[in-house]
Structures are given as structure tokens and as C-alpha cells.
Amino acid sequence: MLEPSLWTRRGRTRRHEVARPRTIAIVAAVALIVVVGLIAAPDRTGVTRAAARTRHYAAANGSAAAPVTVAPTSGLTPSWRPPAEAAHATVTFAPVARTIALPRSFFGFSVEVWDTLHDARYLKLFKRAVQLVRVPGDGPEVLRVGGNSTDQSYWRSALPAGRPTAFELRNNWLAATNTLVRALHARLILGLNAVARSPSMASRLARAVVRTLPAHSVIGFEIGNEPDLYWYRFRVQFAAESRSILDLAAQDRIFSAAGYADTFSSYAAALRRVAPRVSLVGPAVSNPLRARRWLTDLIARDRASLGLLTAHRYPLSACVHTISSPAFPTIGRLLSERASAGMAASVAPAVALAHRAGLRFRLTEFNSVTCLGRAGVSNAFATALWAPDALFEMLRARVDGVNMHLRTDSYNAPFVLSSRGFDARPAFYGLVAFARTLGPDARLTPVTVRGAGLSHLKVWGVLVRRHVLHVLVIDKAARSVRLALALRGARGTATVQRLIAPSVSSLRGVTFAGQSLDTSGHWVGRKVVQRLAPRRGGYRLSVRGYSAALVSVRLRGWR
């Protein structure tokens, strides 16, 4: 269609010219096309809005599996194609015994050792962030303090030469950690430097922490951080520090699974004397599937001292610079099943190993893109759809707990605290959606999804106290979906809260139930809750592409 300004200019020209037959014919043809177009469009407003939603998307092909590469600081390439036809699906729920109970204190946050000073400075905002994603009736927050800074931190000790990132922990750090734990009523897992190979320093720090923090608040000391990567991170430094081949060989032992297990045992002996009631945690490997030997050797070597088996998982990595690599961060890859169900499958063997040994398994570090994340991917709205899906996949894989990692200087942080206040990024809204899908005595329950071309659709059902059903529908592609919800036992009107944004690559403009979070961490805007009346066969729900919807309905009493 011609722009209005062009029509105006042509109208003015015709007033000063003699109309030619050819011009009249062209104008008549254009007018006819316009009229026909208006007649053929029964809902012009709806089409316009749908087109506006899709103009941000580069690959509106109905499949989240197709990789979509995002520029570091820009959105997706605009696409003016009309939206794909909506898919149709039937979601069925029937009460069954095969449910999975939400483990106590399942979700928590993880922060770097050096960031506790920063977080304590913005204590009110940090506390608000924890409250927003807290599940009613759940156990206390499990706060993990660790990360890459674990093996760079030294408790009141001289720093080693040649390590510019090493830093000294002093009483101000201890006071900040104490402030956080007390304010959050949290349980603490603290990482201890294993690279230093100094059980005595670790025991001095442990003694100070246990004496300062509230009684029973320290539930674990995690020995080292990602020892399966020590070879890449510390070998050059070790070689520079070594004065002889024997010295280097002695240090190199920590690079192996057996060597780490020996180090763990030496720390256990020292820590047992100062904190006998605190469990030891490890091995905090970066990939439990590739580093299975580290898990088995540790269990075989020192099962008596091990209270919790831990690992870390990120589906994508900003340290990968080859675009064709499956680990290179794009929005398409983040929304693929490989980044959620595939990641859960990679930890399932470790979970089974831990449970066979009578141990719990926790991901003490978890996020979307490692190496601080990638702009345009790990801070985009896609993470709001990825986060709840990945967390539910971990719950289905029987993981006992997950800590989402925060860094003050990273793109992948779900929120940022600063003098400007609380900055909730899209991923945080996804965490809120996950928390609201849960509740007291929450149990993950099977739902059946039927329909063609639904690889982009994820549906999670949760029973709350056996009389409320929450169904979280996540559409991870541009193609919208129309659902028939056949929910056995449901009665009365269902409610719907929607998680939406201007586009899948949006950094701002995210709303949940029509509201957004302000700089104080409080909801602003009019709350929008849709109501669905039951029809024959259930409820009818439409979910637009790249969005999520939380359906809640009461159930008739059943056991």
C-alpha cells in the first residue's frame, strides 16, 4: 500500500495537471486492490498487532530448534512476513500417583565470594529479590558463596605472586556475609580455596565463619570450584611458581580426579576439627557427564566426609567463538530442547550416582550462558522462557536443588543491584513464573500434550496441596498455539497470567500478569488476570508465539 504522504503529493499534482487515461486506470486499479484488501480482512486490528509482534523475529518458521544468531548488542533482523498459522494442541491432565515432590529449598542463588560486599551494601534490594522468587511454604533460602573467586580468595594470608586476580578476605568480608545470611535467614554453602592446597588456611576461615554466623546456618563447605578445569586455568601459574620438576609434579596432582580426591580428604581432616557438624560439599565440576570420574573417585575415596554431591551446568558458553558450534550462544539454541531437556539429561547419571550413594545432588551453579554471558542472548527475553523450562527439567531429573549464579558484572545475571536501584532482567521474570507455578506441598505431575508440529511447546503441570492445579504453558517459537485443556477434576473458572515482551530479543518491556518490577523491586501497573470459563471438554486457551501463560484452577477433592 502507498504511504499517505505519497497519496497527498499525488493528489496535489493532479489538481494542476490534466488527468491522463493511463493515470486514471492506475489509480482505479490501486483503489480496487485497497477495497478488496479491506473486505478480505475481517479483523484488521488483529492482523496489524500480529504482524507487529512478528516484525522482530528473523525466523518465524514455527520451530525453536532452528538457530537464530543475535548480534551482541542488537535484536533479531526484522521480518515483515505474516505470522505463522496457529498450531492446535490438546493438553490432558488426570490425577495419577506418579508425581515428583518439590525438594525442600530447591531453588536458591549463588554469588561470587567477592560480591558479598556489594550485595550486603544493597541488602534491602537483595532481600526483595529473594522474596519475589520464594515459594510459599518452602524451606529456607540456600545461598551459595563461591564461583571462580573461590580459588582466588585467601583468608588473612599473603597473596601468591603472579596471580593478579587473587584477593585477601578480611573481617569486612566476614561481616558482609554474616549480614546477608542473617537478613535472608539463609543456609550457607561456602566455597573454600582448593588450589592453594592449604587445609590450615581453610580451617582458619571455617572457624571464623562458624563462630560469626548464626548457629546451624552453615550447611556446607564446598572444596574448590570446577577442579576439572584446573588444568586450563592454573597450569601456567603453577609452572611459574614451581622451583623444580618435583614441585610441579606435586602441584599437578590436583589436576587429576584422584589428586582432587586426596586434596578433599586432607581438607576434611582439618575441617573436622573446627567444624565437625558442617558437611563437606564437592566436587563442583563444570560438567558432571564428562567429569564423571571426579564424582566416582570422590565418593570412593571419602564418602564419610561427603554430605552433598555438586556440579555446575550452563547450556551455552560465551567462551566459544565459533558460530557453528552447538555451544555458541544464540536465541534459537537457548530455546532449543538441547538447552533444557538436553542439559537435564546430562546431569541425570550424576543424580543417579549420588542417590545410589545415599547423597543429595545439587547444581550449586546454574545459568544460561557461561563466561559472563553474551549480550543480546543471556539478557534477552528468551531467558524468561528458558529459565522455568530448564528448572522444571531439572526437577523432573530428580535434581535436589539448583542455585542460579549471579555476578555483578555479567550479562547473564537475572537482576542487577546498584545505586539506581533494582534492575530486573527478563530471566528474573521467568524465575517469578517458575515460583508462582509452585506452592505449598507442590508436586510435579504428568500432563499429556497431543498435536502436530509442537516441538516448540512445553507444558508443565503442578499440583498444590492436591486441590489446585497450575499449568505453565511455554511457547518457545514465533508460532502461536491454541490449546484445549482437558483437566480432569477441574471445577469453576480458571485464571491465566501471561508472561510477555515486545519480542523474543527484548531487553526491556517484560510483563507478568500485566505488571513489571520497578527500581524498588515492587510490582507496578494494573494487574491483568484473564478468566476462562469451562466449556464442553475443558477450557480453551490461546498462547501467542514467544510467550508463556500460567493457568490456575481448583480441583474437586481427590486422594
Wavefront OBJ file of the C-alpha trace (Angstrom):
o trace
v 0.000 0.000 0.000
v 1.240 3.541 -0.799
v 2.088 5.754 2.145
v -0.443 8.549 2.962
v 2.160 11.254 2.301
v 2.631 9.918 -1.235
v -1.116 9.891 -1.845
v -1.258 13.526 -0.731
v 1.541 14.618 -3.030
v -0.081 12.861 -5.993
v -3.454 14.454 -5.153
v -1.905 17.902 -5.181
v -0.202 17.197 -8.504
v -3.409 16.038 -10.140
v -5.080 19.349 -9.259
v -2.561 21.116 -11.500
v -2.423 18.573 -14.322
v -4.761 17.184 -16.883
v -5.590 13.615 -15.916
v -4.375 11.138 -18.456
v -6.275 7.948 -19.170
v -3.319 5.778 -18.094
v -3.067 7.608 -14.745
v -6.772 7.184 -14.136
v -6.514 3.465 -14.861
v -3.622 3.024 -12.436
v -5.410 4.919 -9.683
v -8.561 2.893 -10.234
v -6.615 -0.365 -10.063
v -4.919 0.638 -6.809
v -8.240 1.688 -5.298
v -9.762 -1.646 -6.269
v -6.896 -3.524 -4.593
v -7.349 -1.483 -1.406
v -11.104 -2.160 -1.295
v -10.624 -5.877 -1.881
v -7.980 -5.978 0.844
v -10.305 -4.309 3.349
v -13.116 -6.722 2.541
v -10.839 -9.763 2.871
v -9.524 -8.719 6.284
v -12.239 -9.459 8.883
v -10.033 -8.327 11.793
v -7.660 -5.687 10.568
v -6.598 -4.722 14.104
v -5.733 -8.282 14.993
v -3.686 -8.752 11.830
v -1.821 -5.495 12.436
v -0.972 -6.457 16.009
v 0.106 -9.932 14.986
v 2.337 -8.519 12.267
v 3.848 -6.096 14.762
v 4.719 -8.990 17.027
v 6.499 -10.844 14.262
v 8.455 -7.997 12.726
v 11.188 -8.506 15.340
v 11.694 -12.151 14.519
v 14.190 -13.386 11.969
v 12.950 -16.956 11.818
v 9.199 -17.198 12.190
v 9.158 -20.764 10.948
v 7.392 -22.397 13.854
v 10.460 -24.197 15.207
v 12.689 -23.090 18.062
v 15.279 -25.632 17.000
v 16.474 -23.507 14.098
v 19.431 -21.442 15.389
v 18.911 -17.694 15.336
v 22.136 -15.711 15.601
v 21.853 -12.455 17.523
v 24.238 -9.539 17.220
v 25.963 -8.758 20.531
v 24.045 -5.531 21.137
v 21.069 -5.696 18.773
v 17.857 -7.606 18.297
v 16.905 -10.017 15.587
v 16.708 -8.996 11.935
v 13.186 -7.594 11.272
v 10.787 -9.826 9.393
v 7.610 -8.490 7.784
v 6.136 -11.857 6.887
v 2.641 -12.528 8.245
v 2.534 -14.644 11.417
v 2.531 -18.405 11.026
v -0.813 -20.138 11.376
v -1.539 -21.112 14.952
v -0.838 -24.691 15.989
v -3.517 -26.694 17.784
v -2.878 -28.828 20.843
v -4.804 -30.781 23.447
v -3.444 -30.814 26.998
v -4.804 -33.552 29.232
v -4.421 -33.883 32.983
v -5.621 -36.827 35.015
v -4.686 -37.383 38.694
v -2.038 -40.071 38.977
v 0.295 -41.357 41.673
v 3.438 -40.664 39.620
v 4.231 -37.194 40.918
v 7.533 -35.639 41.970
v 7.600 -33.680 45.210
v 9.421 -30.353 45.168
v 12.561 -30.849 47.292
v 12.832 -28.511 50.256
v 14.791 -25.330 49.438
v 15.039 -26.415 45.813
v 15.862 -23.006 44.328
v 18.437 -20.516 45.567
v 21.038 -18.047 44.379
v 24.798 -18.310 44.074
v 27.124 -15.292 44.343
v 30.845 -14.794 43.926
v 32.946 -14.598 47.069
v 33.984 -11.037 46.304
v 30.391 -9.961 45.559
v 29.083 -10.420 49.114
v 30.408 -6.957 49.969
v 28.413 -5.487 47.091
v 25.244 -7.455 47.858
v 25.342 -6.557 51.554
v 25.574 -2.898 50.535
v 22.234 -3.276 48.718
v 20.796 -5.617 51.320
v 17.191 -4.399 51.132
v 17.073 -4.925 47.365
v 18.793 -8.324 47.532
v 16.322 -9.442 50.178
v 13.449 -8.268 47.982
v 14.783 -10.298 45.038
v 14.832 -13.440 47.166
v 11.287 -12.774 48.407
v 9.956 -12.384 44.874
v 11.017 -15.879 43.839
v 10.371 -17.589 47.142
v 7.870 -20.445 47.076
v 5.255 -20.244 49.845
v 5.752 -22.980 52.391
v 9.261 -23.811 51.164
v 12.370 -24.243 53.302
v 14.960 -21.512 53.916
v 16.971 -19.904 51.130
v 20.155 -21.839 50.324
v 22.783 -19.238 49.445
v 25.956 -20.490 47.828
v 29.016 -18.213 48.002
v 31.638 -19.408 45.532
v 32.340 -19.401 41.819
v 35.619 -18.577 40.078
v 36.516 -16.365 43.035
v 36.651 -19.417 45.343
v 40.155 -20.429 44.287
v 41.335 -16.822 44.179
v 40.397 -15.941 47.781
v 42.826 -16.154 50.721
v 41.756 -15.747 54.332
v 44.042 -13.218 56.001
v 47.061 -14.616 54.172
v 49.811 -13.314 51.924
v 48.726 -13.468 48.294
v 50.718 -15.674 45.902
v 52.884 -13.940 43.320
v 51.784 -13.978 39.695
v 48.047 -14.076 40.384
v 46.651 -10.609 39.766
v 43.072 -11.719 40.425
v 43.819 -13.154 43.882
v 42.412 -11.210 46.814
v 42.503 -11.346 50.586
v 39.439 -11.974 52.727
v 39.306 -9.868 55.851
v 36.838 -9.135 58.630
v 34.803 -6.749 56.475
v 34.035 -9.620 54.098
v 33.059 -11.837 57.030
v 30.763 -9.110 58.367
v 29.097 -8.679 54.956
v 28.499 -12.428 54.616
v 27.067 -12.523 58.123
v 24.724 -9.644 57.246
v 23.417 -11.433 54.163
v 22.833 -14.747 55.903
v 21.060 -13.168 58.874
v 18.839 -10.909 56.767
v 17.797 -13.733 54.447
v 17.528 -16.345 57.212
v 19.562 -18.371 54.760
v 21.580 -21.549 54.890
v 25.090 -21.059 53.532
v 27.286 -23.194 51.281
v 30.733 -21.577 51.246
v 33.458 -22.350 48.722
v 36.982 -22.895 50.064
v 40.160 -22.389 48.038
v 41.482 -25.808 46.963
v 44.129 -24.507 44.550
v 46.045 -23.030 47.493
v 46.426 -26.611 48.804
v 46.261 -25.209 52.345
v 43.966 -27.123 54.711
v 45.211 -24.932 57.554
v 44.029 -21.714 55.873
v 40.691 -23.357 55.057
v 40.242 -24.437 58.678
v 41.007 -20.918 59.961
v 38.385 -19.460 57.633
v 35.874 -22.158 58.560
v 36.394 -21.498 62.260
v 35.826 -17.758 61.809
v 32.693 -18.303 59.718
v 31.104 -20.808 62.093
v 31.794 -18.589 65.105
v 30.412 -15.433 63.446
v 27.347 -16.617 61.554
v 24.091 -17.776 63.201
v 24.161 -21.260 64.671
v 23.459 -24.027 62.152
v 23.330 -21.563 59.243
v 26.452 -23.007 57.570
v 25.373 -26.265 55.943
v 28.359 -26.968 53.698
v 31.920 -26.153 52.751
v 32.468 -26.669 49.037
v 36.072 -27.666 48.351
v 37.286 -25.817 45.260
v 35.458 -24.710 42.135
v 35.352 -26.709 38.905
v 38.525 -28.743 39.516
v 38.012 -30.499 36.181
v 39.092 -27.160 34.616
v 42.107 -26.532 36.860
v 44.419 -27.799 34.126
v 43.343 -24.955 31.844
v 43.065 -22.230 34.462
v 46.097 -22.761 36.698
v 48.721 -24.877 34.956
v 50.711 -21.885 33.666
v 50.632 -20.252 37.082
v 51.709 -23.449 38.795
v 54.610 -23.836 36.379
v 55.731 -20.268 37.079
v 55.612 -20.853 40.844
v 57.428 -24.197 40.771
v 61.134 -24.277 41.564
v 61.666 -27.856 40.464
v 60.089 -30.652 38.459
v 59.215 -32.433 41.708
v 57.480 -29.328 42.980
v 55.472 -29.042 39.763
v 54.566 -32.728 39.890
v 53.286 -32.319 43.447
v 51.098 -29.400 42.411
v 49.910 -31.178 39.291
v 48.224 -33.857 41.383
v 45.224 -31.589 41.898
v 44.668 -31.646 38.129
v 43.503 -35.267 38.269
v 40.362 -36.794 39.762
v 42.406 -38.906 42.153
v 44.527 -35.921 43.155
v 41.459 -33.813 43.870
v 40.013 -36.635 45.997
v 43.243 -36.679 48.039
v 43.062 -32.905 48.480
v 39.432 -33.207 49.559
v 40.402 -35.778 52.198
v 43.175 -33.588 53.598
v 40.724 -30.682 53.882
v 38.167 -32.960 55.520
v 40.622 -33.962 58.227
v 41.433 -30.318 59.010
v 37.830 -29.080 58.890
v 36.551 -31.907 61.053
v 38.490 -30.447 63.980
v 36.986 -26.947 63.730
v 33.513 -27.573 62.234
v 32.579 -31.200 62.849
v 28.860 -30.651 62.225
v 29.228 -28.954 58.833
v 29.042 -31.210 55.784
v 31.649 -31.080 53.053
v 30.495 -30.458 49.515
v 32.034 -31.256 46.152
v 33.435 -31.730 43.633
v 31.622 -28.797 41.933
v 32.690 -29.964 38.458
v 31.770 -27.920 35.389
v 30.223 -30.857 33.533
v 29.133 -33.939 35.507
v 28.753 -36.018 32.349
v 32.327 -35.503 31.108
v 33.757 -35.381 34.636
v 32.027 -38.487 35.976
v 35.382 -39.857 37.161
v 35.706 -36.910 39.566
v 32.393 -37.870 41.159
v 33.057 -41.598 41.448
v 36.606 -41.139 42.786
v 35.435 -38.689 45.425
v 32.652 -40.988 46.619
v 35.022 -43.966 46.722
v 37.784 -42.015 48.488
v 35.873 -40.093 51.161
v 32.171 -40.915 51.243
v 32.074 -40.491 55.036
v 33.051 -36.807 54.804
v 30.871 -36.007 51.788
v 27.468 -34.568 52.605
v 26.388 -33.289 49.202
v 27.462 -34.047 45.634
v 27.636 -30.919 43.475
v 28.190 -29.831 39.887
v 27.566 -26.863 37.578
v 25.702 -26.597 34.284
v 25.342 -23.982 31.553
v 23.922 -24.996 28.158
v 25.873 -22.369 26.180
v 29.209 -20.594 26.514
v 30.366 -17.101 25.612
v 33.914 -18.508 25.639
v 33.029 -20.320 22.402
v 33.619 -18.055 19.404
v 32.840 -20.452 16.551
v 29.329 -19.631 15.349
v 28.746 -23.150 14.029
v 29.488 -24.697 17.435
v 26.394 -26.018 19.276
v 27.656 -24.175 22.366
v 27.846 -20.763 20.655
v 25.127 -18.581 22.229
v 22.119 -17.709 20.052
v 18.493 -17.231 20.982
v 17.483 -20.205 18.850
v 19.912 -22.506 20.626
v 18.874 -21.227 24.039
v 15.242 -22.038 23.263
v 16.013 -25.461 21.830
v 15.377 -28.656 23.764
v 19.118 -29.208 23.960
v 19.391 -26.242 26.346
v 16.708 -27.529 28.717
v 15.832 -31.225 28.407
v 19.276 -31.984 26.971
v 21.004 -30.245 29.850
v 18.886 -32.166 32.363
v 19.805 -35.421 30.616
v 23.480 -34.546 31.036
v 23.129 -34.432 34.833
v 20.805 -37.422 35.223
v 23.646 -40.005 35.548
v 25.253 -37.909 38.301
v 21.929 -37.630 40.106
v 21.510 -41.409 39.990
v 25.089 -41.899 41.212
v 24.521 -39.581 44.166
v 21.231 -41.170 45.160
v 22.691 -44.673 44.998
v 25.386 -43.491 47.415
v 22.770 -42.027 49.755
v 23.686 -38.443 48.829
v 21.726 -35.484 47.558
v 22.759 -33.823 44.300
v 22.730 -30.056 43.850
v 23.694 -27.765 40.994
v 25.432 -25.087 43.035
v 25.979 -23.056 39.871
v 23.464 -22.808 37.038
v 22.683 -20.253 34.337
v 22.092 -19.837 30.605
v 25.464 -18.760 29.159
v 28.807 -19.173 30.913
v 31.801 -16.798 30.715
v 29.661 -13.880 31.964
v 27.031 -14.427 29.270
v 26.511 -12.848 25.849
v 24.745 -9.555 25.187
v 21.552 -9.977 23.197
v 21.135 -13.591 24.305
v 21.639 -14.101 28.039
v 19.959 -10.796 28.885
v 17.113 -11.097 26.347
v 13.502 -12.161 26.856
v 14.384 -15.631 25.573
v 15.891 -16.322 29.019
v 12.491 -15.709 30.629
v 11.135 -18.658 28.619
v 14.249 -20.786 29.075
v 14.618 -20.434 32.861
v 11.342 -22.020 34.080
v 11.548 -24.739 31.434
v 15.127 -25.648 32.402
v 14.290 -25.624 36.121
v 11.316 -27.937 35.635
v 13.504 -30.252 33.556
v 15.975 -30.388 36.459
v 13.143 -31.122 38.864
v 11.932 -33.948 36.608
v 15.514 -35.298 36.504
v 15.343 -35.559 40.336
v 17.967 -32.876 40.977
v 17.670 -31.957 44.674
v 18.494 -28.272 44.328
v 19.636 -25.531 41.962
v 21.473 -22.257 42.602
v 21.292 -19.629 39.847
v 24.611 -17.817 39.669
v 24.851 -14.041 39.959
v 27.736 -11.758 39.113
v 27.577 -8.001 39.365
v 29.490 -7.594 36.092
v 27.766 -10.168 33.876
v 25.129 -10.228 31.134
v 23.633 -13.436 32.497
v 22.675 -12.055 35.922
v 18.868 -12.211 36.308
v 18.963 -8.955 38.259
v 21.408 -6.155 38.992
v 21.675 -4.065 42.160
v 23.168 -0.582 42.011
v 22.716 2.986 43.197
v 19.960 3.222 40.563
v 18.016 0.514 42.357
v 16.758 -2.940 41.434
v 17.066 -3.857 37.761
v 15.045 -6.978 36.950
v 16.217 -8.520 33.708
v 13.982 -10.809 31.628
v 15.330 -14.010 33.224
v 14.083 -12.813 36.607
v 10.508 -12.711 35.303
v 10.975 -16.319 34.241
v 12.038 -17.189 37.786
v 8.924 -15.459 39.113
v 6.773 -17.524 36.741
v 8.510 -20.687 37.974
v 7.909 -19.774 41.619
v 4.246 -18.925 41.034
v 3.686 -22.265 39.334
v 4.750 -23.900 42.605
v 3.323 -23.588 46.116
v 2.925 -25.430 49.433
v 3.295 -29.200 49.056
v 3.972 -28.713 45.330
v 4.259 -31.833 43.209
v 5.239 -32.005 39.555
v 2.510 -34.019 37.854
v 2.374 -35.509 34.345
v 0.344 -33.806 31.632
v -0.168 -35.136 28.120
v 0.214 -32.891 25.081
v -1.152 -34.006 21.710
v -0.954 -32.241 18.369
v 1.169 -31.827 15.250
v 4.190 -29.559 14.964
v 4.509 -28.870 18.676
v 8.267 -29.144 19.165
v 8.256 -25.537 20.338
v 5.628 -26.079 23.040
v 6.381 -27.052 26.673
v 3.652 -27.661 29.242
v 4.295 -28.262 32.952
v 1.667 -29.304 35.493
v 1.999 -28.797 39.253
v -0.394 -29.892 41.990
v -0.504 -27.635 45.039
v -1.925 -29.187 48.206
v -3.784 -31.627 45.941
v -6.660 -29.228 45.300
v -5.123 -26.605 42.998
v -3.620 -27.298 39.592
v -1.135 -24.920 37.964
v -0.318 -25.430 34.275
v 2.570 -23.431 32.816
v 2.475 -23.252 29.010
v 5.681 -22.046 27.316
v 5.705 -21.286 23.594
v 9.347 -21.127 22.510
v 8.790 -20.174 18.854
v 7.076 -17.479 16.785
v 4.145 -19.755 16.025
v 1.194 -19.230 18.349
v -0.817 -22.145 19.681
v -4.455 -22.774 20.546
v -4.976 -25.270 23.323
v -7.861 -27.351 24.539
v -7.248 -28.009 28.243
v -8.926 -31.237 29.340
v -8.254 -31.068 33.085
v -9.977 -33.882 34.918
v -11.379 -32.765 38.247
v -11.196 -29.062 37.430
v -14.155 -27.014 38.542
v -15.168 -23.422 38.057
v -13.353 -20.599 36.316
v -9.636 -20.860 35.574
v -7.298 -17.876 35.728
v -4.461 -17.014 33.337
v -1.375 -14.885 33.984
v 0.717 -14.143 30.895
v 4.464 -13.633 30.577
v 5.082 -11.453 27.520
v 7.503 -8.952 25.960
v 7.633 -6.904 22.741
v 9.844 -9.557 21.118
v 11.919 -12.596 21.966
v 15.057 -10.457 21.844
v 13.676 -7.655 24.021
v 15.851 -6.455 26.865
v 13.040 -4.357 28.360
v 9.278 -4.204 28.365
v 8.700 -7.580 30.023
v 5.464 -8.004 31.978
v 3.969 -10.799 34.014
v 0.200 -10.602 34.548
v 0.377 -7.132 33.031
v 2.827 -5.838 35.637
v 6.532 -5.042 35.723
v 9.046 -4.523 38.527
v 10.227 -1.035 39.410
v 13.583 0.042 40.835
v 12.449 -0.813 44.366
v 11.527 -4.351 43.345
v 7.775 -3.807 43.606
v 5.106 -4.518 41.014
v 3.706 -1.569 39.105
v 0.927 -1.335 36.550
v -2.570 -2.778 36.522
v -2.629 -6.478 37.194
v -4.225 -8.357 34.316
v -5.615 -11.812 35.048
v -7.665 -13.457 32.318
v -10.553 -15.731 33.285
v -11.509 -18.877 31.382
v -14.976 -20.330 31.753
v -15.203 -24.100 31.322
v -16.685 -25.397 28.092
v -17.628 -28.841 26.937
v -14.402 -30.836 27.096
v -12.479 -28.312 29.176
v -11.012 -24.851 28.690
v -9.810 -23.017 25.584
v -6.574 -21.053 25.698
v -4.590 -19.174 23.059
v -0.891 -18.515 23.636
v 0.988 -16.244 21.305
v 4.441 -17.060 19.995
v 7.412 -16.430 22.268
v 5.390 -16.100 25.448
v 4.158 -18.110 28.409
v 0.859 -18.450 30.247
v 0.190 -19.722 33.767
v -3.237 -21.344 34.160
v -4.588 -21.986 37.659
v -7.753 -23.893 38.529
v -9.227 -25.579 41.590
v -9.847 -29.318 41.622
v -12.525 -31.414 43.206
v -11.245 -33.260 46.242
v -9.292 -36.416 45.478
v -6.572 -38.521 47.059
l 1 2 3 4 5 6 7 8 9 10 11 12 13 14 15 16 17 18 19 20 21 22 23 24 25 26 27 28 29 30 31 32 33 34 35 36 37 38 39 40 41 42 43 44 45 46 47 48 49 50 51 52 53 54 55 56 57 58 59 60 61 62 63 64 65 66 67 68 69 70 71 72 73 74 75 76 77 78 79 80 81 82 83 84 85 86 87 88 89 90 91 92 93 94 95 96 97 98 99 100 101 102 103 104 105 106 107 108 109 110 111 112 113 114 115 116 117 118 119 120 121 122 123 124 125 126 127 128 129 130 131 132 133 134 135 136 137 138 139 140 141 142 143 144 145 146 147 148 149 150 151 152 153 154 155 156 157 158 159 160 161 162 163 164 165 166 167 168 169 170 171 172 173 174 175 176 177 178 179 180 181 182 183 184 185 186 187 188 189 190 191 192 193 194 195 196 197 198 199 200 201 202 203 204 205 206 207 208 209 210 211 212 213 214 215 216 217 218 219 220 221 222 223 224 225 226 227 228 229 230 231 232 233 234 235 236 237 238 239 240 241 242 243 244 245 246 247 248 249 250 251 252 253 254 255 256 257 258 259 260 261 262 263 264 265 266 267 268 269 270 271 272 273 274 275 276 277 278 279 280 281 282 283 284 285 286 287 288 289 290 291 292 293 294 295 296 297 298 299 300 301 302 303 304 305 306 307 308 309 310 311 312 313 314 315 316 317 318 319 320 321 322 323 324 325 326 327 328 329 330 331 332 333 334 335 336 337 338 339 340 341 342 343 344 345 346 347 348 349 350 351 352 353 354 355 356 357 358 359 360 361 362 363 364 365 366 367 368 369 370 371 372 373 374 375 376 377 378 379 380 381 382 383 384 385 386 387 388 389 390 391 392 393 394 395 396 397 398 399 400 401 402 403 404 405 406 407 408 409 410 411 412 413 414 415 416 417 418 419 420 421 422 423 424 425 426 427 428 429 430 431 432 433 434 435 436 437 438 439 440 441 442 443 444 445 446 447 448 449 450 451 452 453 454 455 456 457 458 459 460 461 462 463 464 465 466 467 468 469 470 471 472 473 474 475 476 477 478 479 480 481 482 483 484 485 486 487 488 489 490 491 492 493 494 495 496 497 498 499 500 501 502 503 504 505 506 507 508 509 510 511 512 513 514 515 516 517 518 519 520 521 522 523 524 525 526 527 528 529 530 531 532 533 534 535 536 537 538 539 540 541 542 543 544 545 546 547 548 549 550 551 552 553 554 555 556 557 558 559
